[in-house]
Amino acid sequence: MTVLPARRGASALPLVGLVVVLLALIPLGYVVYAVLAMGPADLHALLWRPRVGELLRNTLLLMLATVALTVLLGLGCAFLVCRTDLRLRGWWHGLLAAPLAVPAFVNSYGWVSLTNDVQSYLGTVLVVSLSYYPLVYLPVTGALVSLEAAPEEVARSLGRGRTAAFFSAALPRLLPAVLGGALLVGLHVLAEFGALQLLNYDTFTTAIYGQYQSSFASDAGTALSGVLVVLCILLLTVELLGRGSRRVDRVGKGTGRRPEPIRLGWRTVPVLGLLTGLTVLALGVPLYSLAHWLRVGSSTAFPVDELTSALASTVGLALGGAALTMAMAMPLAWLVVRRRGVVSTVLERAAYTANSLPGIVVALALVTVSIRYAPSVYQTVPVLLLAYAILFLPRALVSVRSSLEQAPPLLDDVARSLGLSAWRTFLRVTVRLVAPGVGAGLALVFLAVSTELTATLLLSPIGTTTLATEFWSNSSSVRYGAAAPYAVLLVLAAVPATVMLSRQVRPERTA
Amino acid sequence: MVSRPRALRALVAVAAAALALPALAACGGGDDDKNAVVVYNAQHEELIDAVAKAFTKKTGIEVKLRNGSDLELANQLVAEGKASPADVFLTENSPAMALVDSKDLFEPLDATTLDRIPAQYRPADGHWTGFAGRSTVLVYNKAMVKEADLPTSLLDLADPKWKGKVSFSPTGADFQAIVAGVLALKGEAATKAWLEGIKANGTTYKGNNVVLQSVNAGEVATGIIYHYYWYRDQEEAGDNSNDSALHFFGNADPGAFVSTSGAGVLENGKHGADAKKFVDYLTSKEGQQIIADSYALEYTLNPEVPLGRDVKPFGELQPPSVGISDLDSKKVVELMQDADLL
């Protein structure tokens, strides 16, 4: 997409980054414009009421608990799989990553059709965390696998116990992965719509949809999303402060020796119990519900043509969306890691901010802008892909960024000193070093696009149906049976990306 | 850190192919679609799809549907303004029609189309028309409420004795149409008091189907919904409606309000004549028969084609007389925001 002449060199990259961020900021501009157009009196009346306080409380409580629980689950499972003598670790690793293939709203549908008790604060925290914890588990596993024993052994030789050594020597090196995962979870909670709608838990995002579903209240919805942007900026600041200015790259492979695995001994049984329980809750429940509805619903039908065309457009859009998002994320990630500074940090954070907006705000912003300034591409695939890229840029950024951070800039410098231009260095050295991160980012964005609802509804070429939109329209008109085949295909379509993500970080002790 | 040129090259190839794929798929439709009538459809997809197919078979005019919800599509039409590619707009309730009409985007319909529908179910200016109806009902859990204890009026649900026993879906266009009915019949002060009462008494859910399911499961005793959710679930498997029953208020009570699904032709559409033919077909005997025979179980509004089926007959509903143009949705949203329901 961003094809540049090879000789443009160093000056082109910051420019590309700037263009990317400007595109990503279109929805934010739309929100700011709407807020300004509203006037202070109306804005005050809209925001200063108990309902907004309730939404703020709901959103923050959900975010805090979900981030805490996903970090606990993600870190704990990663530790068990990578650092203990757990048997069948590869198998457990696959199972622990597998919930990524079950979209959060399909998981919620499964839970809600099993018991209404999950329609509560704790239920929502549980179900949402079960869907999101792989976002922490996978990067932490990846980081744990690449850690070697030396730093911890040094700590132990200085008199620390095994646990203290882990905390003081290993955990700081895991921090970027934990924070990156936690940030993704936090952003997801801010933007989650489908799952929370089914779980009957109100946050800003569901309330914004509510406003948009009320006649004459679209300005209110847009203004409310301003609050969401502020929350997002807070989240980003917290993550930035936690990250600090630490660098974690290194040259060479080190000794490659891995820490001794911890013997589980009598703890094997409870650990196996915990992991089995988690798998049953995160995978068993939604899959059981799907099977139930396939069997029971009298509206269950297998309209082969419709299913195939929805599957084809879902996969096509998700691949295209992933490719464009990655093309936009790479120059930005490079700027942030290799040209550290206020400007690049602001650019990167700006790209995240745009993502905190619900799909409907992003979609309506692009409706407004494209029909005015580029009517010929309105409701065509490119604009839809752009919407995906704006929505999911952070997923790609987080992945590329973390693997770029592990790649030493020294190699770039060597390439430059051997006479390669900056742009060629980027293509021939840097890009190859970050290939694993690119793969992970592509897979994450693929999963996100395949489950996206609103932007797809508003911006897709007419007549386009995706698995997610069909699932949603059927499940919201009480045709659970008819919805089930789409959900099953949605899960199946997500399997390759999930396998790819889980195989990227293999806990097998091969090093 | 091992570089993987081959993997990367494969990745780039896949990405490039992926970018090209949807574009190709989109072109697949080709130029022959250019003459198709573009319908922004917020009504049930399967229903309108069936009508559109029959219409195409009869007239040879192609129809393309963009599906969404009432106000999602109404907001989109407003954002698109005169550049909109839409020719026809169909909704489940009338407030979304009013929103689009308030921006002067509709072209008045022909008298032959309008005359088929009773005047109560279309605006006097003829800018659009109703084509299907949905009756407000109170669904109740048979184990939790005795038939004799049912309220005689929808407004009774604001009474403290119903505390913890009411549910509804305030963010949906469906419920807002009902509130608009209450406002038109009882005035602002009474509506405000009613909203505050049911907010205090009630549990809110997202979607009428969820309200139905919760009442049936015994989470809450009663719920305000439209009739067809219950009937349709009965036809599905009964999973969400076997332990519940419907209470029709009748007596011209606000709780017997019939909400109108609307159809209009957009002034700036590129296929104006064909668009009018489509809306005309929708209200015709043939079009209404398709609605009556479908899974939708909504009431047909053309008196020549009654719904039939095992649904309380339209003639027995005793709805209050609410002029469709009297529905003040703007005020409804304000009142609901004031009551902290939105």
Chai-1 contact restraints between the chains, C-beta under 6 A:
chainA,res_idxA,chainB,res_idxB,connection_type,confidence,min_distance_angstrom,max_distance_angstrom,comment,restraint_id
A,P50,B,D340,contact,1.0,0.0,6.0,A-B,restraint_1
A,R51,B,D340,contact,1.0,0.0,6.0,A-B,restraint_2
A,N116,B,A217,contact,1.0,0.0,6.0,A-B,restraint_3
A,N116,B,E219,contact,1.0,0.0,6.0,A-B,restraint_4
A,Q197,B,K206,contact,1.0,0.0,6.0,A-B,restraint_5
A,N200,B,Y205,contact,1.0,0.0,6.0,A-B,restraint_6
A,N200,B,K206,contact,1.0,0.0,6.0,A-B,restraint_7
A,G210,B,T171,contact,1.0,0.0,6.0,A-B,restraint_8
A,G210,B,L342,contact,1.0,0.0,6.0,A-B,restraint_9
A,Y212,B,N75,contact,1.0,0.0,6.0,A-B,restraint_10
A,Q213,B,L71,contact,1.0,0.0,6.0,A-B,restraint_11
A,Q213,B,T171,contact,1.0,0.0,6.0,A-B,restraint_12
A,Q213,B,A173,contact,1.0,0.0,6.0,A-B,restraint_13
A,S214,B,Q176,contact,1.0,0.0,6.0,A-B,restraint_14
A,S214,B,V333,contact,1.0,0.0,6.0,A-B,restraint_15
A,S215,B,L71,contact,1.0,0.0,6.0,A-B,restraint_16
A,S215,B,P95,contact,1.0,0.0,6.0,A-B,restraint_17
A,S215,B,L99,contact,1.0,0.0,6.0,A-B,restraint_18
A,S215,B,S329,contact,1.0,0.0,6.0,A-B,restraint_19
A,F216,B,K330,contact,1.0,0.0,6.0,A-B,restraint_20
A,F216,B,V333,contact,1.0,0.0,6.0,A-B,restraint_21
A,A217,B,V333,contact,1.0,0.0,6.0,A-B,restraint_22
A,S218,B,N75,contact,1.0,0.0,6.0,A-B,restraint_23
A,V296,B,A237,contact,1.0,0.0,6.0,A-B,restraint_24
A,G297,B,A237,contact,1.0,0.0,6.0,A-B,restraint_25
A,S298,B,E236,contact,1.0,0.0,6.0,A-B,restraint_26
A,S298,B,A237,contact,1.0,0.0,6.0,A-B,restraint_27
A,S299,B,E236,contact,1.0,0.0,6.0,A-B,restraint_28
A,G316,B,L21,contact,1.0,0.0,6.0,A-B,restraint_29
A,G316,B,P22,contact,1.0,0.0,6.0,A-B,restraint_30
A,G316,B,A25,contact,1.0,0.0,6.0,A-B,restraint_31
A,L317,B,P22,contact,1.0,0.0,6.0,A-B,restraint_32
A,L319,B,A18,contact,1.0,0.0,6.0,A-B,restraint_33
A,G320,B,A18,contact,1.0,0.0,6.0,A-B,restraint_34
A,G320,B,L19,contact,1.0,0.0,6.0,A-B,restraint_35
A,G320,B,P22,contact,1.0,0.0,6.0,A-B,restraint_36
A,A323,B,A15,contact,1.0,0.0,6.0,A-B,restraint_37
A,A323,B,A18,contact,1.0,0.0,6.0,A-B,restraint_38
A,A323,B,L19,contact,1.0,0.0,6.0,A-B,restraint_39
A,L364,B,A79,contact,1.0,0.0,6.0,A-B,restraint_40
A,V367,B,Q76,contact,1.0,0.0,6.0,A-B,restraint_41
A,V367,B,A79,contact,1.0,0.0,6.0,A-B,restraint_42
A,T368,B,A79,contact,1.0,0.0,6.0,A-B,restraint_43
A,I371,B,E80,contact,1.0,0.0,6.0,A-B,restraint_44
A,I371,B,A83,contact,1.0,0.0,6.0,A-B,restraint_45
A,P375,B,A83,contact,1.0,0.0,6.0,A-B,restraint_46
A,V381,B,P22,contact,1.0,0.0,6.0,A-B,restraint_47
A,V381,B,A23,contact,1.0,0.0,6.0,A-B,restraint_48
A,V381,B,A26,contact,1.0,0.0,6.0,A-B,restraint_49
A,R432,B,S3,contact,1.0,0.0,6.0,A-B,restraint_50
A,L433,B,M1,contact,1.0,0.0,6.0,A-B,restraint_51
A,A435,B,R4,contact,1.0,0.0,6.0,A-B,restraint_52
A,A435,B,L8,contact,1.0,0.0,6.0,A-B,restraint_53
A,L457,B,G68,contact,1.0,0.0,6.0,A-B,restraint_54
A,L458,B,Q76,contact,1.0,0.0,6.0,A-B,restraint_55
A,P461,B,A26,contact,1.0,0.0,6.0,A-B,restraint_56
A,I462,B,K64,contact,1.0,0.0,6.0,A-B,restraint_57
A,I462,B,R66,contact,1.0,0.0,6.0,A-B,restraint_58
A,G463,B,K64,contact,1.0,0.0,6.0,A-B,restraint_59
A,S473,B,E45,contact,1.0,0.0,6.0,A-B,restraint_60
A,S476,B,G207,contact,1.0,0.0,6.0,A-B,restraint_61
A,V478,B,N209,contact,1.0,0.0,6.0,A-B,restraint_62
A,V478,B,D233,contact,1.0,0.0,6.0,A-B,restraint_63
